[in-house]
Amino acid sequence: MTAFRQSVEAMIPALRRYARALARDADVADDLVQDTLVRALRSERLFLGGDVRSWLYTILTNLNKNRRRSLARRPQFMPLLDNNPDASGTEAEGRDITRALSTLVEEQRAVLLLVMLEGLSYREVADIQGVPIGTVMSRLARARAHVKASLEGERTALRRVK
Amino acid sequence: MTDHKIPVTEDELHAYVDNELPAERRGDVEAWLSAHPDDAARVQAWRTMAEALHARYDSVLDEAVPKRLEIERLVRQPRQWIYGAAAAALIAETGALSLRSIFSFDLIEQRRREPGEIVHGQLQFVADPDPARPSPGRI
């Protein structure tokens, strides 16, 4: 296997994690990863070195943007509850963060996940989204404020019920 | 030497949490946080948020990679993908051709009618041998 393919392969688990958080549905997430890998492998000869990791995140982020754009033209049936939370963490906490993420607009969710979950730098995220660093920082600030409010809102709601 | 009186901005709080802050400013931010409990609580909430994200999604890293995502399999398959794309292009082109022929039939029917003449449901469709080429009688 070429060095290029090895570095693509090494990224598959992290791409799956990012896609899962981005798209929620596990099958849709793996579809995104598969499309990302197919595109990356097709462009193997065009890849002139550089950061494979950032490049893969860029492809996946753009594919998801296109997917959501085409979804937006159809009526959506969103499940009210995430019935399939991953095992780790307490289930309630996992559902809370998943639901909070789902209320973010697309660009903000991508920034939040790339920085907080995938550990990318502001510079890398700016290149991935094709925007200035200042835009990344304001998207991140808004996303954090929104998720924080959403999590706190749910906690208050729970407390009120008790 | 940084002036300790320069107020810490919200951007700097984010940069501090994300390890994007220049090392020489970290001490200032830490001093600021110990004097501003609201900001300290916000920073703590962001850290808790990051922990919740990892708690929720890190388990994906340990899952076995599905067969359909294996590199060897994907490298062997691009030909199928190309055939698929070729077939899709062919279908799209066929669709476009038949649409065009429907429209040209329509034009022919309208041109055959005299002004004021009413045609009652007797449309005769004559197969156009080459719908892509304009027939002599048409403008």
Interface residues (C-beta under 8 A of the other chain):
Chain A: M1 R5 V8 E9 I12 P13 A14 R16 R17 R20 A21 D30 V33 Q34 L37 V38 L41 R42 P85 D86 A87 S88 G89 E93 G94 D96 I97 T98 L113 V115 M116 L117 S121 Y122 M137 L140 A141 R144 V147 K148 L151
Chain B: E10 D11 H14 A15 D18 E20 R42 A45 W46 M49 A50 A52 L53 H54 A55 R56 Y57 D58 S59 V60 L61 D62 E63 V65 P66 R68 L69 I71 E72 L74 V75 Q77 P78 W81
